[in-house]
Amino acid sequence: MGIRKAATGFAVAISLVSAVPALSKQSEPVKVTSAANIKGTQRVTIGQFTIGFLIERKDSTKAGGGLMGSGFGGRSTVRSTLAGYTQAELQEIVDAAYGDLVSQLTAAGFEVADRAPLDSHPAMARAQGEPGPKEMTTITGRDDKAKVLFIAASQTAPLRLMPGDVAASGFGAMGLIMSGSQAALGFSNYAKDTGTRVLNVVYYLDFAKSEEYGGWFRNSSAVNVEGGLAMMETQSKLSIIGPNNKTGSLALAEPVAIGGNFFRKADSMGSGEKVSNALGNAIGLLGGVGTNSSKKFTFTPEPGAYSAGARQLATEANQVLVSKLATLR
């Protein structure tokens, strides 16, 4: 999950790709679920538009110790933090992305209905949502997690994430999951009463990419993280809710990324942490355990680069999904 990672013989920095990543003829940029429920979509109301901004991520991999190893190979972990952003800046990015989605839907021949009848519909009485933004820890890979700041577009607030939009659990997620379920039911009843389908979008905007080397049969492991901007695959999606809760979705099958020099990368590991790691590895080697590597980095956006890049990225992601939606109509 997240920006694609590949296990290679060396931990190398990945150069940023430009525009939408090149795909083979056999690859599809969009994964469609329940296409039959999407067919016939013409008049839509945008129920929810949300961007989840990754603000902290943990990338980790472990070596098993080699073919004849004991399973005690070293673990490599990198914690990366996004700095230098403001909530107001992120809100502007989301609102601009929402406006672009409306423009692209209209240009593609869809009728985008006014949201006022949806907001005032009796079916939405219990779907109050939650005030945003909302920070949650989500799972982005087998050994990877990220802190994500979810922000709803001002035009669709409050925050309502649909079931399946966030891979999180625990008490902190219960309210968000419950409000999303209530909203989905309200959207379905609204669609039934009005004949207008409800369109929802959630994007996960990442600020870094990792290259990981490890695995059970490896003697060592390594993680390298570099700055970059991309909409994550799988979790970034557009969904359609119709009458009787008939739903379909279009998810990015590959990251949508853009090239550029967006961040300054700085080591944020404290001296005490470095000493602790060295001592732990020394003790581990005496016991026949592989050495562990732990690093921390801070990614600070270049002036104006993050906002401009994020807006361009949202436009390209919108184009990918709207284009596919038009072919399914």
Secondary structure, DSSP 8 states (H G I E B T S, - for coil): --S---B-SS--------SS----TT--SEEEE-HHHHTT--EEEEEEEEEEEEEEEEEEEEB---TT--S---EEEEEEEE-S--HHHHHHHHHHHHHHHHHHHHHTT-EE--SHHHHHSGGGTT---B-S-EEEEEE-SSS-EEEEEEEE-TTT-SB---TTS----SHHHHHHHHHHHHHHHHHHHHHHHHS-EEEEEEEEEEEEEEEEE-BTT-S--EEEEEEEEEE-TTTSEEEEE-GGG-EEEEEESS-EEE-S--EEEEE---HHHHHHHHHHHHHHHHTT----EEEEEEEEE-TTHHHHHHHHHHHHHHHHHHHHHHHH-
